[in-house]
């Protein structure tokens, strides 16, 4: 019974995440939920840690995968900001604060979920790690200048704090995962790890992800209720924004990369670092900007679940190698 419960979220992602979103909203609207930041950080570390066990740590530091890094840079720092700017000046001229929220969502690429979803989809995990690290560093440096150009205001980004977050959500789980893998290999063979241990670790990443989703929604439920008149506009804009991102990234991934690299490219460009964006939006611009980023979190989470299911069925099918037939001649 407990085993079925443990594996349920992983096997039923399309159901699990909406249930957590609804539950978080209901509880957050009735009670004052305020989870401490270390709790969310710990959940993020656990989410990445589970996917990092068995990962070859040396691959992160090799000077390879320049092609995927180049394509992701073009999408993350040219195409997506330009798309957000066009949407903003077209639909949000009368809501400049919400425009700022959209800009923040667009300017901060990749998050822990980039690595998690790439791992879930059996994509190129080392590329996903590189995209996450480089995306956060470059994004944090470019965001103040892009914001100034897009919305006419300057926002000072704490680059040192961003570096600390990168260390905590990427490098710490990576190192812990490396040593855990080494310890497990003393007891189990590599084949046993791959077939028995690793599949039992994946749900841990999903449960941590669900905790992050619950915390993000429940702590902002009252803000959503207080701004109902803006929700319809924001949701339409965000759905359009993510649809275009998914479409463009998928076309590039299919045309230019193999399955594993293509998966990493999509999740390394479409998924945005909304946890940082929400904090910046609330402190620099106010409630309306934070509301749009909060709604972006809902659209992003639900969108990636639906996308992953469709991608695995149609354009990112996992290739199953057939066993060679035995010859009748002995």
WOVEN-V792485 format. One record per residue. SS is DSSP state (hx for helix, st for strand, lp for the rest). PSI is psi as a letter, one per 40 degrees, with the letter a starting at -180 (999 if undefined). OMEGA is omega as a letter, one per 30 degrees, with the letter a starting at -180 (999 if undefined). Layout:
# WOVEN-V792485
SS	PSI	OMEGA
SS	PSI	OMEGA
This chain:
# WOVEN-V792485
lp	d	l
hx	d	l
hx	d	l
hx	d	l
hx	d	a
hx	d	a
hx	e	a
hx	d	a
hx	d	a
hx	d	a
hx	e	a
lp	f	a
hx	d	a
hx	d	l
hx	d	a
hx	d	a
hx	d	l
hx	d	l
hx	d	l
hx	d	l
hx	d	a
hx	d	l
hx	d	l
hx	d	a
hx	d	a
hx	d	a
hx	d	a
hx	d	l
hx	d	a
hx	d	a
lp	i	l
lp	g	a
lp	h	l
lp	g	l
lp	h	l
lp	i	a
hx	d	l
hx	d	l
hx	d	l
hx	d	l
hx	d	l
hx	d	l
hx	d	l
hx	d	l
hx	d	l
hx	d	a
hx	d	a
hx	d	a
hx	d	a
hx	d	l
hx	e	a
hx	e	l
lp	h	a
lp	e	l
lp	h	l
lp	h	a
hx	d	a
hx	d	a
hx	d	a
hx	d	a
hx	e	l
lp	i	a
lp	g	l
lp	a	l
lp	f	l
hx	d	a
hx	d	a
hx	d	l
hx	d	l
hx	d	l
hx	d	a
hx	d	l
hx	d	l
hx	d	a
hx	d	a
hx	d	a
hx	e	l
hx	d	a
hx	d	a
hx	d	l
hx	d	l
hx	d	l
hx	d	l
hx	d	l
hx	d	l
hx	d	l
hx	d	a
hx	d	a
hx	e	l
hx	d	a
hx	e	a
lp	f	l
lp	d	a
lp	e	l
lp	g	a
hx	d	l
hx	d	l
hx	d	l
hx	d	l
hx	d	l
hx	d	l
hx	d	l
hx	d	l
hx	d	l
hx	d	a
hx	d	a
hx	e	a
lp	g	a
st	i	l
lp	i	l
lp	a	l
hx	d	a
hx	e	l
hx	d	l
hx	d	a
hx	d	a
hx	d	l
hx	d	l
hx	d	l
hx	d	a
lp	e	a
lp	f	l
lp	a	a
lp	g	a
hx	d	l
hx	d	l
hx	d	l
hx	d	l
hx	d	l
hx	d	l
hx	d	a
hx	d	a
hx	d	a
hx	d	l
hx	d	a
hx	d	a
hx	d	a
hx	d	a
hx	d	a
hx	d	l
hx	d	a
hx	d	a
hx	d	a
hx	d	a
hx	d	l
hx	d	l
hx	d	l
hx	d	a
hx	d	a
hx	d	a
hx	e	l
lp	e	l
lp	i	a
lp	h	l
lp	h	a
lp	h	l
lp	h	l
lp	g	a
hx	d	a
hx	d	l
hx	d	l
hx	d	l
hx	d	l
hx	d	l
hx	d	l
hx	d	l
hx	d	a
hx	d	a
hx	e	a
hx	d	a
hx	d	l
hx	d	l
hx	d	l
hx	d	a
hx	d	l
hx	d	l
hx	d	a
hx	d	a
hx	d	l
hx	d	l
hx	d	l
hx	d	a
hx	d	a
hx	d	a
hx	e	l
lp	d	a
lp	d	a
lp	i	l
lp	i	l
hx	d	l
hx	d	l
hx	d	l
hx	d	a
hx	d	a
hx	d	a
hx	d	a
hx	d	a
hx	d	l
hx	d	l
hx	e	l
hx	d	a
hx	d	l
hx	d	l
hx	d	l
hx	d	a
hx	d	l
hx	d	l
hx	d	l
hx	d	a
hx	d	l
hx	d	l
hx	d	l
hx	d	l
hx	d	a
hx	d	a
hx	d	a
hx	d	a
hx	d	a
lp	e	a
lp	e	a
hx	d	a
hx	d	l
hx	d	l
hx	d	a
hx	d	a
hx	e	a
lp	f	a
hx	d	a
hx	e	l
hx	e	a
hx	d	a
hx	d	l
hx	d	a
hx	d	a
hx	d	l
hx	d	a
hx	d	a
hx	d	l
hx	d	l
hx	d	a
hx	d	a
hx	d	l
hx	d	l
hx	d	l
hx	d	l
hx	d	a
hx	d	a
hx	d	a
hx	d	a
hx	d	l
hx	d	l
hx	d	a
hx	d	a
hx	d	a
hx	d	a
hx	e	a
lp	i	l
lp	i	a
hx	d	a
hx	d	l
hx	d	l
hx	d	l
hx	d	l
hx	d	l
hx	d	a
hx	d	a
hx	e	l
hx	e	l
hx	d	a
lp	d	a
lp	h	a
st	i	l
lp	g	a
hx	d	l
hx	d	l
hx	d	a
hx	d	l
hx	d	l
hx	d	l
hx	d	a
hx	d	a
hx	d	a
hx	d	a
hx	d	a
lp	d	l
lp	a	a
hx	d	a
hx	d	l
hx	d	l
hx	d	l
hx	d	a
hx	d	l
hx	d	l
hx	d	l
hx	d	l
hx	d	l
hx	d	l
hx	d	a
hx	d	a
hx	d	a
hx	d	a
hx	d	l
hx	d	a
hx	d	l
hx	d	l
hx	d	a
hx	d	a
hx	d	l
hx	d	l
hx	d	a
hx	d	a
hx	d	a
hx	d	a
lp	c	a
lp	e	l
lp	f	l
lp	i	l
lp	h	a
lp	h	l
lp	h	a
lp	h	l
lp	i	l
lp	h	a
lp	h	a
lp	i	l
lp	h	l
lp	i	l
lp	e	a
lp	h	a
lp	999	999
